[in-house]
Amino acid sequence: MLEQLRFVRIPVQSLGEATRLAVDTVGLQHSERLPEAERFRSDSRSYCLELDGSGSSLRPSLAVSLRTVEQLQEVSGKLRERNWDVEAIPHDLCRSRRYHAGLACRDLSGNLIELVVRAEESGERYFPSRDAGIVGLSHVILGSQDPASDAAVWVDILGARITDRVGEAIYLGWDDQHHRIMIVPSKRESFLVVGFEVESIDAVMQSKYFLLDRQVGIVRGPGKEPASGEVFLTFSGPSPDSYFTYSTGSDPSPVGRRPRQFADSPASLCSWGSTSNLEELGGTLP
């Protein structure tokens, strides 16, 4: 039922400063300016990131596409039965967000999720603002008060599959990639990592030195994730509890392979032994 991770919306206090981060540091293409928001591309999607300076929400949200309006209608009641807050998004707002129809949801941990149909692609070639080697929006990591309960709804109602577990953290996938969402235990009200796939390990390492030269806080990596095989580098995002990560493509996760259980230890999140400043991802706050 799930088709594609479409975009992430992050509320920010300083829209200008956050825009400079997205363009000059991350290397995204600026695609659209709204009265109180800015949008950015990383691939053929109309946009993959929206920075929201309106103050209308204090929590980030992510959008995932389904194929048909009938599927939206089908899951709406089932999600309410599992205690998700669900509300149809008005047509005019859907159009302004560049999709045909959608549901605004809040999961058991309060994460904001939009389920959308017919999200727009761009007819123009993606042109990055710097040569970071970005291939496209890859995955997100979400904080949760109860990962098992939150993941169960994605699996039972939306058709995701559990690919692996690290302690209580759960990887969720629905295509040939290892995962598109990782749900991790978190004590924060909101915790989000937005992942962009890059071309190679070289791109990860080049970005490490680029970030160091510009004194951008690297919070995790470079390292390699045992479960997915991704080489990653995670750094500070546009708000206190949001982060960006570059990662290479994951190892394929064939349908039918049993989910593996990894120990709840830093070695299960990085086989290279890199340090992490994120408690949710094998580290402690500095």
Backbone bond lengths (Angstrom), bond angles and torsions (degrees), N, CA, C in turn:
res aa  C-N    CA-C-N  psi(-1)  N-CA   C-N-CA  omega(-1)  CA-C   N-CA-C  phi
1 M - - - 1.463 - - 1.526 111.63 -
2 L 1.324 116.72 -43.70 1.457 120.35 177.82 1.524 110.05 -72.57
3 E 1.336 116.31 138.65 1.453 119.72 -177.55 1.516 113.75 -112.20
4 Q 1.334 117.33 -52.41 1.462 119.15 -172.36 1.520 110.83 -156.45
5 L 1.316 115.08 141.53 1.459 120.75 167.40 1.519 106.89 -71.22
6 R 1.350 117.59 123.40 1.456 119.56 -170.13 1.530 114.01 -102.03
7 F 1.327 117.49 -51.53 1.458 118.57 -179.81 1.512 110.31 -161.45
8 V 1.323 114.57 166.82 1.452 122.92 175.17 1.527 107.71 -126.17
9 R 1.323 116.09 138.66 1.467 121.56 176.18 1.526 108.10 -114.89
10 I 1.321 117.02 125.94 1.457 121.42 -177.24 1.525 109.46 -122.12
11 P 1.337 118.50 122.49 1.467 120.13 174.95 1.525 110.12 -72.75
12 V 1.330 116.11 138.04 1.463 121.12 -178.16 1.526 109.12 -134.24
13 Q 1.325 114.82 153.46 1.462 120.10 177.51 1.516 111.86 -84.17
14 S 1.323 116.97 -40.17 1.459 121.61 179.90 1.517 109.16 -115.87
15 L 1.320 117.33 102.63 1.464 121.18 -175.76 1.531 110.71 -65.99
16 G 1.320 117.16 -38.51 1.457 119.90 179.94 1.516 112.46 -64.20
17 E 1.322 116.64 -45.17 1.460 120.83 179.99 1.519 110.97 -65.75
18 A 1.340 116.89 -41.70 1.460 120.40 179.93 1.525 111.11 -67.00
19 T 1.314 117.69 -35.55 1.462 121.64 177.54 1.523 110.82 -64.28
20 R 1.318 117.02 -42.73 1.464 120.08 177.93 1.526 110.85 -61.83
21 L 1.333 117.30 -37.43 1.458 120.76 177.18 1.524 110.50 -62.75
22 A 1.327 116.78 -47.07 1.460 121.18 -177.03 1.528 111.91 -63.70
23 V 1.333 116.72 -38.34 1.463 120.79 -175.63 1.528 111.36 -88.09
24 D 1.320 116.78 -56.49 1.464 120.36 -171.73 1.520 112.85 -75.32
25 T 1.335 117.18 -32.95 1.463 120.32 -175.78 1.519 111.84 -98.95
26 V 1.333 117.25 -57.50 1.473 119.63 -177.19 1.525 110.76 -67.63
27 G 1.337 116.78 -39.20 1.453 120.37 179.12 1.511 114.37 97.37
28 L 1.342 117.39 22.42 1.461 121.02 178.67 1.526 110.36 -80.83
29 Q 1.315 115.21 161.36 1.461 121.37 176.44 1.527 109.49 -93.58
30 H 1.318 116.89 125.26 1.469 119.84 174.97 1.512 108.19 -68.15
31 S 1.337 116.88 129.42 1.462 119.70 -174.13 1.516 114.24 -119.39
32 E 1.324 118.36 -27.75 1.466 118.60 -173.68 1.518 110.18 -159.87
33 R 1.321 114.97 135.68 1.466 120.82 176.17 1.520 108.62 -110.07
34 L 1.327 116.60 125.53 1.452 123.65 176.75 1.529 108.57 -110.19
35 P 1.333 118.50 168.11 1.474 119.41 -179.04 1.527 113.90 -53.57
36 E 1.332 117.58 -39.25 1.463 120.18 -178.18 1.527 112.18 -133.42
37 A 1.319 116.56 28.24 1.470 120.33 -178.71 1.519 110.02 -156.65
38 E 1.327 115.19 160.61 1.462 122.35 175.25 1.524 108.08 -132.50
39 R 1.338 115.67 144.18 1.458 121.30 -179.01 1.521 110.98 -121.40
40 F 1.346 115.18 151.88 1.452 120.95 -172.84 1.526 110.13 -141.48
41 R 1.338 114.50 150.66 1.458 121.39 179.88 1.516 110.77 -111.86
42 S 1.350 115.03 152.84 1.459 121.77 172.04 1.525 111.38 -131.20
43 D 1.344 116.47 -0.87 1.465 121.54 -174.35 1.519 107.67 -172.73
44 S 1.333 118.34 -151.51 1.461 121.52 -174.87 1.529 113.49 -76.97
45 R 1.327 118.45 -12.41 1.459 119.90 176.69 1.521 110.47 -60.02
46 S 1.326 115.94 149.22 1.457 119.45 176.65 1.514 111.16 -55.80
47 Y 1.313 116.35 -40.15 1.461 122.40 169.49 1.517 108.62 -160.84
48 C 1.327 115.76 154.52 1.462 121.09 178.92 1.518 111.70 -116.67
49 L 1.330 116.14 -18.34 1.462 121.08 -177.20 1.515 109.27 -139.37
50 E 1.329 115.52 131.83 1.459 121.27 171.19 1.521 108.26 -121.59
51 L 1.305 116.07 126.73 1.459 122.27 173.45 1.510 108.10 -98.37
52 D 1.325 116.04 120.09 1.458 122.67 -171.27 1.526 109.67 -106.76
53 G 1.316 116.08 111.52 1.453 120.97 178.85 1.504 113.82 -102.79
54 S 1.334 117.68 14.38 1.461 121.45 -175.40 1.518 113.42 -77.27
55 G 1.327 116.99 -23.40 1.461 120.05 -175.29 1.509 113.85 79.31
56 S 1.333 117.89 8.24 1.467 120.87 -176.99 1.522 112.58 -74.72
57 S 1.338 117.13 -20.92 1.456 121.06 178.81 1.520 109.05 -142.53
58 L 1.322 115.88 145.45 1.459 121.03 177.47 1.514 112.34 -99.91
59 R 1.339 116.99 -5.11 1.457 120.72 -176.58 1.522 110.26 -117.61
60 P 1.335 117.24 144.01 1.466 119.80 175.40 1.523 110.99 -71.22
61 S 1.312 115.53 165.30 1.461 120.60 176.76 1.516 108.92 -140.69
62 L 1.328 115.43 156.45 1.458 120.37 176.33 1.518 108.66 -128.18
63 A 1.330 115.45 152.01 1.455 121.01 -179.93 1.517 109.62 -119.35
64 V 1.334 115.28 135.75 1.458 122.87 177.83 1.524 107.48 -128.19
65 S 1.322 117.16 136.92 1.460 120.05 -175.62 1.523 112.36 -92.88
66 L 1.332 114.14 142.98 1.449 124.08 167.51 1.518 107.15 -110.54
67 R 1.316 117.34 170.27 1.464 119.09 -172.81 1.520 113.00 -83.98
68 T 1.323 118.82 -41.33 1.463 120.41 -170.70 1.526 111.94 -132.06
69 V 1.323 114.61 158.57 1.463 121.06 174.57 1.525 109.82 -63.96
70 E 1.322 116.82 -33.92 1.463 120.28 178.91 1.528 110.89 -62.11
71 Q 1.309 116.95 -36.35 1.463 119.54 176.06 1.522 111.35 -66.24
72 L 1.327 116.93 -39.26 1.465 119.58 175.19 1.519 110.64 -57.55
73 Q 1.314 115.88 -47.24 1.464 120.27 -178.99 1.525 110.82 -64.08
74 E 1.308 116.23 -37.29 1.464 120.58 -178.58 1.524 111.69 -65.27
75 V 1.341 116.98 -42.23 1.464 119.52 -174.80 1.525 112.25 -82.59
76 S 1.319 117.63 -19.22 1.457 120.55 -174.85 1.528 112.10 -56.10
77 G 1.324 116.60 -53.74 1.460 120.12 -179.57 1.519 112.40 -67.02
78 K 1.339 117.15 -37.18 1.464 120.50 -179.24 1.529 111.27 -65.20
79 L 1.340 116.62 -37.37 1.463 119.50 178.16 1.523 111.09 -67.60
80 R 1.314 116.80 -38.43 1.479 119.53 177.28 1.522 110.44 -63.19
81 E 1.331 116.56 -37.33 1.462 119.74 178.11 1.523 112.13 -63.36
82 R 1.338 116.75 -24.73 1.465 121.57 178.92 1.533 111.21 -97.62
83 N 1.338 114.95 17.51 1.468 122.91 173.80 1.524 114.62 70.15
84 W 1.330 117.31 23.32 1.453 120.27 167.02 1.529 108.53 -82.28
85 D 1.322 116.75 139.90 1.459 120.46 169.88 1.522 107.83 -78.12
86 V 1.329 117.03 127.75 1.460 121.48 -175.39 1.523 109.37 -134.50
87 E 1.326 116.28 133.55 1.458 121.45 179.43 1.525 109.08 -145.42
88 A 1.326 116.54 134.96 1.462 120.36 176.75 1.528 109.58 -66.97
89 I 1.317 116.10 138.10 1.459 121.18 178.64 1.529 108.38 -87.01
90 P 1.337 118.14 127.81 1.477 120.11 -179.21 1.526 112.15 -55.75
91 H 1.333 115.02 148.64 1.467 120.58 -174.50 1.524 112.21 -56.94
92 D 1.329 117.67 -44.67 1.463 120.16 -177.86 1.530 111.34 -62.15
93 L 1.336 116.44 -37.38 1.457 119.76 178.48 1.529 110.60 -70.24
94 C 1.335 116.89 -37.90 1.468 119.93 174.90 1.521 110.90 -58.14
95 R 1.321 116.60 -45.58 1.456 119.90 -178.79 1.516 111.06 -64.20
96 S 1.337 116.97 -40.20 1.461 119.34 179.50 1.527 111.36 -66.83
97 R 1.335 116.80 -27.07 1.457 120.87 177.20 1.523 111.88 -90.94
98 R 1.328 116.77 2.60 1.461 124.36 172.20 1.526 113.56 68.49
99 Y 1.332 114.44 44.88 1.457 119.89 165.98 1.518 108.71 -145.00
100 H 1.342 116.09 168.03 1.463 120.95 -170.84 1.524 112.85 -81.57
101 A 1.316 117.16 -42.72 1.462 121.79 -178.19 1.520 108.19 -154.67
102 G 1.356 115.48 156.69 1.447 117.22 -178.34 1.520 113.75 -164.65
103 L 1.312 114.66 162.90 1.460 123.64 173.82 1.523 108.72 -119.11
104 A 1.312 116.33 133.92 1.464 121.48 172.73 1.511 107.83 -95.11
105 C 1.329 116.72 122.06 1.460 121.60 -174.51 1.527 110.55 -124.24
106 R 1.304 114.67 154.57 1.459 121.85 171.47 1.518 106.71 -130.76
107 D 1.347 116.72 121.77 1.453 119.14 -176.03 1.524 111.42 -81.17
108 L 1.312 116.98 -174.11 1.459 120.99 -173.94 1.521 112.63 -65.69
109 S 1.347 117.23 -22.25 1.463 121.69 178.57 1.522 112.55 -96.65
110 G 1.322 117.05 2.44 1.453 120.71 179.51 1.511 114.81 89.75
111 N 1.336 118.30 2.08 1.461 120.44 177.09 1.523 110.33 -66.17
112 L 1.325 116.39 139.89 1.459 122.01 -179.39 1.523 109.77 -94.13
113 I 1.331 115.87 126.75 1.464 122.33 -175.01 1.518 108.48 -134.07
114 E 1.323 116.58 131.32 1.455 121.62 173.82 1.522 108.83 -108.20
115 L 1.314 116.32 124.77 1.456 122.14 172.82 1.516 106.77 -98.72
116 V 1.328 117.22 121.25 1.466 120.55 -168.77 1.519 110.58 -128.19
117 V 1.335 114.72 158.36 1.459 122.46 178.42 1.532 108.35 -127.29
118 R 1.317 115.40 137.59 1.473 123.84 176.16 1.524 111.34 56.99
119 A 1.310 115.34 54.68 1.465 120.24 173.03 1.526 109.11 -70.99
120 E 1.323 116.35 143.33 1.460 121.68 -171.63 1.529 112.78 -76.80
121 E 1.323 114.74 143.15 1.455 123.37 167.67 1.533 108.22 -98.41
122 S 1.305 115.69 162.29 1.456 120.82 175.88 1.519 109.66 -101.11
123 G 1.331 116.13 137.78 1.460 120.50 176.74 1.513 112.99 -81.07
124 E 1.334 116.63 -7.31 1.455 120.62 -178.92 1.529 110.58 -97.11
125 R 1.296 115.20 148.25 1.452 120.69 179.24 1.525 109.78 -67.93
126 Y 1.344 115.28 138.47 1.461 119.86 175.46 1.521 109.72 -67.28
127 F 1.335 116.21 130.37 1.459 121.42 -179.43 1.520 108.17 -128.87
128 P 1.341 117.64 106.02 1.470 120.21 -173.88 1.522 112.00 -70.53
129 S 1.330 114.38 156.94 1.462 119.74 179.16 1.517 112.04 -82.93
130 R 1.327 117.51 -18.69 1.464 122.21 170.31 1.519 107.84 -150.27
131 D 1.320 115.83 161.94 1.457 120.15 -175.29 1.528 110.42 -84.39
132 A 1.345 115.12 75.21 1.460 120.84 177.36 1.526 111.56 -89.95
133 G 1.324 117.77 -6.38 1.464 120.94 -179.85 1.513 113.82 76.83
134 I 1.333 117.73 21.71 1.466 120.90 -176.68 1.525 110.84 -69.29
135 V 1.324 115.32 129.90 1.460 122.94 175.78 1.526 110.73 -93.99
136 G 1.336 116.90 -37.89 1.457 120.06 179.63 1.514 112.36 166.45
137 L 1.322 115.22 172.21 1.460 121.37 174.23 1.521 108.62 -62.43
138 S 1.327 116.25 130.00 1.461 120.07 -170.92 1.519 113.59 -112.02
139 H 1.344 117.46 -53.88 1.463 119.95 -172.78 1.521 109.46 -162.01
140 V 1.310 115.67 170.14 1.462 121.32 172.86 1.524 108.49 -132.83
141 I 1.323 115.20 153.17 1.460 122.48 172.28 1.515 107.32 -116.04
142 L 1.333 116.71 124.10 1.459 123.03 -175.53 1.523 110.57 -113.39
143 G 1.321 116.50 137.58 1.451 120.65 171.94 1.513 111.51 -78.38
144 S 1.315 116.15 149.40 1.467 120.76 -176.55 1.520 109.81 -147.41
145 Q 1.331 115.78 145.91 1.454 121.43 172.13 1.524 111.38 -79.75
146 D 1.328 115.89 -25.17 1.469 121.68 -177.98 1.525 108.22 -148.48
147 P 1.346 117.98 82.13 1.465 120.23 -175.40 1.523 114.19 -55.28
148 A 1.328 117.88 -38.53 1.463 119.73 -177.55 1.526 111.39 -62.90
149 S 1.341 116.99 -44.00 1.463 120.03 -179.42 1.520 111.61 -69.77
150 D 1.337 116.62 -40.50 1.463 119.18 178.95 1.524 110.92 -65.97
151 A 1.331 117.52 -42.91 1.460 120.62 -179.69 1.524 111.53 -65.70
152 A 1.332 117.63 -33.95 1.460 120.88 -177.80 1.522 111.53 -60.27
153 V 1.338 117.21 -35.10 1.468 119.82 179.40 1.531 110.11 -69.26
154 W 1.329 116.61 -42.27 1.465 119.69 177.41 1.524 110.95 -59.96
155 V 1.309 117.02 -36.71 1.467 120.88 -178.19 1.524 111.25 -78.79
156 D 1.322 117.17 -51.47 1.467 121.29 -171.93 1.524 112.89 -71.90
157 I 1.324 117.44 -36.96 1.471 121.18 -174.22 1.521 112.17 -101.02
158 L 1.337 117.55 -42.15 1.456 121.00 -170.75 1.523 113.68 -99.77
159 G 1.318 117.28 -7.90 1.452 119.90 171.99 1.513 115.99 86.68
160 A 1.334 118.22 11.40 1.465 119.67 173.61 1.530 109.15 -69.70
161 R 1.309 116.11 166.16 1.462 119.85 175.82 1.532 108.85 -128.52
162 I 1.316 115.65 144.61 1.456 120.71 174.90 1.524 107.70 -77.32
163 T 1.338 115.90 124.74 1.462 119.05 -179.76 1.525 111.88 -98.50
164 D 1.340 117.06 -37.20 1.458 121.42 178.00 1.523 109.33 -159.50
165 R 1.344 115.48 166.78 1.454 121.92 175.13 1.527 108.83 -133.81
166 V 1.340 115.58 144.13 1.465 122.02 170.45 1.521 106.59 -124.53
167 G 1.331 117.02 107.12 1.454 119.06 -171.67 1.518 108.83 58.74
168 E 1.355 117.24 -122.97 1.457 121.66 178.03 1.523 112.26 -92.24
169 A 1.328 117.99 -8.22 1.466 121.60 178.95 1.524 110.27 -73.74
170 I 1.333 115.70 147.11 1.464 120.91 -173.02 1.527 109.56 -132.41
171 Y 1.338 115.40 130.21 1.464 121.90 172.59 1.533 108.83 -91.96
172 L 1.336 116.17 133.83 1.464 121.95 178.22 1.525 109.81 -121.92
173 G 1.323 116.29 132.62 1.456 121.28 176.74 1.505 111.25 -133.49
174 W 1.342 115.80 167.48 1.468 119.28 175.14 1.530 111.65 -150.19
175 D 1.317 117.53 4.04 1.461 120.19 175.77 1.522 108.47 -134.74
176 D 1.337 118.19 -153.94 1.459 119.29 -175.27 1.518 113.63 -82.32
177 Q 1.322 118.33 -3.76 1.456 121.53 175.19 1.538 110.16 -83.64
178 H 1.322 115.13 156.08 1.465 119.27 -176.61 1.514 111.85 -58.61
179 H 1.330 117.37 -45.24 1.463 120.33 178.82 1.520 110.51 -157.32
180 R 1.306 115.29 155.91 1.455 123.08 172.54 1.531 110.80 -116.74
181 I 1.322 116.29 -24.58 1.464 121.97 177.16 1.520 108.07 -133.88
182 M 1.315 115.85 136.92 1.463 121.13 170.17 1.521 106.95 -120.95
183 I 1.305 117.25 127.73 1.460 122.52 179.79 1.523 107.79 -107.29
184 V 1.331 115.54 121.53 1.465 120.59 -174.26 1.524 110.02 -123.59
185 P 1.333 118.07 147.19 1.469 119.91 174.57 1.526 109.71 -62.67
186 S 1.330 116.15 136.43 1.460 120.25 179.80 1.518 109.40 -149.80
187 K 1.327 115.10 139.89 1.464 121.03 175.28 1.519 112.09 -88.43
188 R 1.315 117.02 -8.26 1.468 120.36 -179.28 1.528 110.82 -77.81
189 E 1.320 114.93 156.21 1.463 118.79 176.68 1.521 110.22 -66.21
190 S 1.328 116.82 -36.43 1.462 120.32 174.73 1.521 108.47 -145.84
191 F 1.319 115.92 138.00 1.455 122.54 178.44 1.516 107.00 -142.66
192 L 1.338 116.36 126.31 1.458 120.00 -175.72 1.521 109.90 -145.24
193 V 1.324 115.73 131.69 1.458 122.28 169.19 1.523 107.21 -119.20
194 V 1.331 116.28 126.40 1.462 122.13 179.43 1.523 108.06 -103.17
195 G 1.325 116.86 120.43 1.451 121.30 -173.85 1.514 113.11 -104.21
196 F 1.340 116.11 135.03 1.460 122.70 174.93 1.523 108.98 -118.28
197 E 1.327 116.08 127.49 1.460 119.74 175.66 1.522 109.83 -74.35
198 V 1.333 116.27 137.26 1.459 121.35 175.78 1.515 109.55 -118.91
199 E 1.332 115.37 168.81 1.455 120.95 -168.66 1.520 113.93 -66.87
200 S 1.336 117.12 -34.14 1.456 118.14 -168.79 1.524 110.82 -164.16
201 I 1.334 114.92 171.40 1.459 120.44 172.81 1.529 109.92 -60.37
202 D 1.334 116.75 -35.35 1.464 119.60 178.01 1.522 111.26 -56.36
203 A 1.330 116.82 -41.95 1.463 120.30 -179.71 1.519 111.22 -64.78
204 V 1.339 116.86 -37.60 1.463 120.47 177.31 1.527 110.00 -62.49
205 M 1.311 117.11 -47.84 1.465 120.74 -176.77 1.524 111.67 -68.98
206 Q 1.317 117.57 -38.62 1.464 120.02 176.74 1.524 110.83 -60.84
207 S 1.329 116.22 -40.42 1.464 119.74 179.24 1.523 111.46 -68.52
208 K 1.321 117.40 -31.32 1.467 119.09 176.39 1.519 110.26 -56.69
209 Y 1.326 117.50 -49.33 1.456 120.62 -177.64 1.522 111.28 -71.45
210 F 1.322 116.61 -33.52 1.465 120.86 175.09 1.530 110.26 -60.21
211 L 1.331 116.93 -46.34 1.465 121.13 -179.46 1.520 111.49 -67.45
212 L 1.318 117.39 -40.90 1.461 120.43 178.33 1.520 110.97 -61.77
213 D 1.327 117.30 -41.38 1.462 120.63 179.74 1.521 111.98 -62.13
214 R 1.323 116.54 -29.15 1.463 121.15 -177.44 1.526 112.50 -102.08
215 Q 1.315 116.17 9.91 1.462 123.59 176.31 1.530 112.12 56.47
216 V 1.325 115.82 38.04 1.463 121.61 172.73 1.524 107.61 -85.21
217 G 1.317 117.21 133.16 1.459 121.04 -174.79 1.516 113.47 -70.43
218 I 1.330 117.11 111.99 1.464 121.81 172.73 1.523 107.55 -84.43
219 V 1.319 116.81 123.28 1.465 120.61 -174.67 1.527 113.00 -107.18
220 R 1.331 116.40 -8.79 1.473 118.82 -177.30 1.525 109.54 -165.48
221 G 1.328 116.64 128.01 1.441 120.82 175.70 1.519 113.44 92.51
222 P 1.334 115.78 -174.11 1.459 127.70 3.68 1.536 111.52 -63.57
223 G 1.325 113.81 143.80 1.448 119.66 -179.13 1.517 110.58 -157.45
224 K 1.332 115.19 178.69 1.460 120.61 178.67 1.512 109.40 -129.75
225 E 1.329 115.14 130.29 1.456 122.07 -176.71 1.529 109.55 -85.56
226 P 1.328 118.66 120.30 1.471 119.98 -177.41 1.530 113.81 -60.50
227 A 1.321 117.58 -40.04 1.463 119.44 -174.43 1.522 112.29 -68.77
228 S 1.329 116.98 -46.67 1.465 120.69 -174.22 1.519 113.57 -96.00
229 G 1.335 117.53 -20.93 1.454 120.70 -174.40 1.514 113.86 80.69
230 E 1.332 117.72 4.49 1.455 120.93 -179.08 1.531 111.53 -75.36
231 V 1.319 116.10 138.23 1.450 121.95 168.39 1.522 106.86 -93.88
232 F 1.338 117.29 129.28 1.454 120.65 -167.68 1.522 112.38 -132.03
233 L 1.328 114.61 160.71 1.459 123.93 172.27 1.523 106.66 -148.46
234 T 1.339 117.34 119.63 1.461 122.31 -174.45 1.519 109.72 -115.16
235 F 1.344 115.95 137.79 1.457 120.07 -176.23 1.526 110.88 -144.24
236 S 1.320 115.48 169.13 1.467 121.75 -172.89 1.525 111.49 -62.93
237 G 1.347 114.77 142.32 1.446 121.50 179.37 1.516 112.39 -103.61
238 P 1.327 117.15 -161.97 1.464 121.53 -173.35 1.521 115.49 -83.81
239 S 1.334 117.63 -3.47 1.463 120.99 177.26 1.527 107.56 -141.13
240 P 1.349 118.46 162.14 1.463 120.69 -171.63 1.530 115.30 -57.10
241 D 1.328 118.99 -31.49 1.460 121.49 -176.01 1.527 113.09 -110.34
242 S 1.329 117.13 17.04 1.465 120.80 177.89 1.519 109.75 -119.83
243 Y 1.327 114.67 147.78 1.462 121.51 -175.64 1.520 108.88 -142.73
244 F 1.331 114.94 158.42 1.457 121.61 172.45 1.524 108.81 -113.72
245 T 1.316 115.62 152.73 1.458 119.28 174.66 1.517 109.66 -141.34
246 Y 1.319 116.11 140.62 1.455 122.54 167.53 1.524 107.08 -98.04
247 S 1.329 116.56 141.66 1.463 118.91 176.58 1.519 109.68 -151.50
248 T 1.314 115.20 149.15 1.454 119.87 172.77 1.531 109.14 -74.30
249 G 1.311 116.60 168.85 1.451 120.10 178.48 1.518 111.87 -62.03
250 S 1.314 115.63 149.50 1.464 119.99 -177.80 1.521 111.16 -83.89
251 D 1.328 115.22 163.03 1.457 119.97 170.07 1.524 108.76 -67.00
252 P 1.320 118.98 143.23 1.466 120.26 177.93 1.528 111.06 -58.89
253 S 1.330 114.84 147.74 1.462 120.19 178.03 1.522 108.46 -121.67
254 P 1.333 118.00 90.20 1.465 120.95 -173.80 1.525 111.85 -59.21
255 V 1.322 115.38 140.22 1.459 120.25 174.48 1.525 108.76 -61.21
256 G 1.318 116.61 132.80 1.455 120.80 179.80 1.508 113.92 101.31
257 R 1.349 117.50 -17.36 1.462 118.21 176.38 1.523 108.66 -69.90
258 R 1.313 116.39 137.35 1.459 119.47 -177.98 1.522 110.38 -69.10
259 P 1.320 118.60 143.48 1.462 120.98 173.98 1.522 110.55 -66.16
260 R 1.295 116.49 134.78 1.461 121.28 178.31 1.521 110.09 -91.98
261 Q 1.311 116.11 151.03 1.463 122.25 175.43 1.519 108.82 -108.81
262 F 1.337 116.44 116.50 1.456 121.91 175.24 1.525 108.92 -99.29
263 A 1.334 115.35 151.37 1.459 120.26 179.59 1.521 111.00 -64.86
264 D 1.328 115.34 154.19 1.461 121.16 178.04 1.530 108.31 -81.84
265 S 1.318 115.71 80.35 1.463 120.77 -177.54 1.525 108.88 -150.76
266 P 1.331 117.87 156.76 1.469 120.41 178.69 1.524 113.07 -56.79
267 A 1.329 117.81 -33.38 1.462 120.75 -179.34 1.524 112.21 -64.27
268 S 1.325 117.43 -23.67 1.460 120.59 178.61 1.522 112.25 -78.73
269 L 1.330 116.59 -12.73 1.462 121.35 179.03 1.517 112.46 -107.75
270 C 1.331 117.50 -15.52 1.457 120.98 175.88 1.523 110.04 -153.21
271 S 1.315 116.37 112.60 1.466 120.43 -179.22 1.523 111.95 -79.07
272 W 1.330 117.96 -10.84 1.460 121.05 178.35 1.527 112.41 -87.41
273 G 1.321 116.77 -12.76 1.453 120.18 -179.82 1.515 114.39 81.50
274 S 1.327 118.03 21.84 1.463 120.42 178.40 1.524 110.44 -69.69
275 T 1.316 115.92 156.66 1.457 120.38 180.00 1.528 110.75 -85.41
276 S 1.319 115.87 155.83 1.456 122.64 177.80 1.520 108.96 -134.03
277 N 1.321 115.68 136.58 1.463 121.16 173.98 1.528 111.99 -98.36
278 L 1.324 116.50 7.01 1.459 121.41 -178.22 1.529 109.02 -104.46
279 E 1.309 116.29 115.83 1.458 120.36 -179.03 1.512 111.09 -59.78
280 E 1.342 116.58 -33.48 1.457 121.16 -178.96 1.529 112.46 -68.29
281 L 1.327 116.13 -19.70 1.465 120.52 -174.21 1.524 110.75 -127.10
282 G 1.316 115.31 52.59 1.450 120.98 170.11 1.505 116.88 80.40
283 G 1.322 117.42 16.52 1.452 118.69 -177.63 1.512 112.64 -134.28
284 T 1.301 115.10 -173.53 1.462 122.82 175.32 1.518 108.60 -128.10
285 L 1.308 116.35 152.22 1.449 120.47 178.09 1.515 109.51 -66.08
286 P 1.356 118.08 139.47 1.454 120.49 -177.87 1.521 111.96 -68.82
